[in-house]
Amino acid sequence: MRLFAAVIPPQAAVDELAAEVAQLRAALPERHGRLRWTHPATWHFTLAFFGEVDEARLPELGECLAHAAHRHPAHELRFAGGGRFGGRILWVGATGSLETLAGLARSTVDAARQADVHMGDARPFRPHLTLARVTGHVNLRPYAEELAEFRGRRWRVERLELMRSHLPGTGTRTGAAGERPRYETVAAYPLGTRRAP
């Protein structure tokens, strides 16, 4: 199964960002190519991508992730600003307790390695939530500039989530054009919670 560790924002923050994205799309209609906008139900901050993980590794991975989560306190974030990765991805960023979030991301990578999950070279953590991916040619600069001043409400990160990714064309998915990945929570681990001795 394809797994990753993530932080999922609360619904109120998602709704606020979704309203901002709706205004952005109305203000900047796509002229060439198109943007594949991610669905708000799938919005998350990826902390570490584990890739394909044998189901037999889940108990040990879960134990290591629980230990990683308890080492970091609950903390506040807010959606803020935005940018682009080249001409391919539009994203919204975050502000708040980013050092704590980055520490949590490093701990999830360490947890995977302790559980003997081979993830290859982990990329440096850069907190962002993907809003859209480009198909064809779309100039993302105006979109990123519009997002630059956005500041959402504060929200608390209270748990680390182990997520499973279902790709289009696998399992119950049909593989139809325009179909998008679906994510499900496999397990959640509260932050700052001491484990029983």
HELIX and SHEET records of a PDB file:
HELIX    1   1 GLN A   11  ALA A   27  1                                  17    
HELIX    2   2 PRO A   40  THR A   42  5                                   3    
HELIX    3   3 GLU A   55  ARG A   57  5                                   3    
HELIX    4   4 LEU A   58  HIS A   70  1                                  13    
HELIX    5   5 LEU A   98  GLN A  114  1                                  17    
HELIX    6   6 ARG A  141  LEU A  147  1                                   7    
SHEET    1   A 4 PHE A  45  GLU A  52  0                                        
SHEET    2   A 4 ARG A   2  VAL A   7 -1                                        
SHEET    3   A 4 ARG A 159  HIS A 166 -1                                        
SHEET    4   A 4 ARG A 182  PRO A 190 -1                                        
SHEET    1   B 5 ARG A  34  TRP A  37  0                                        
SHEET    2   B 5 LEU A 129  THR A 135 -1                                        
SHEET    3   B 5 ILE A  89  GLY A  96 -1                                        
SHEET    4   B 5 HIS A  75  PHE A  85 -1                                        
SHEET    5   B 5 TRP A 155  VAL A 157 -1                                        
END                                                                             
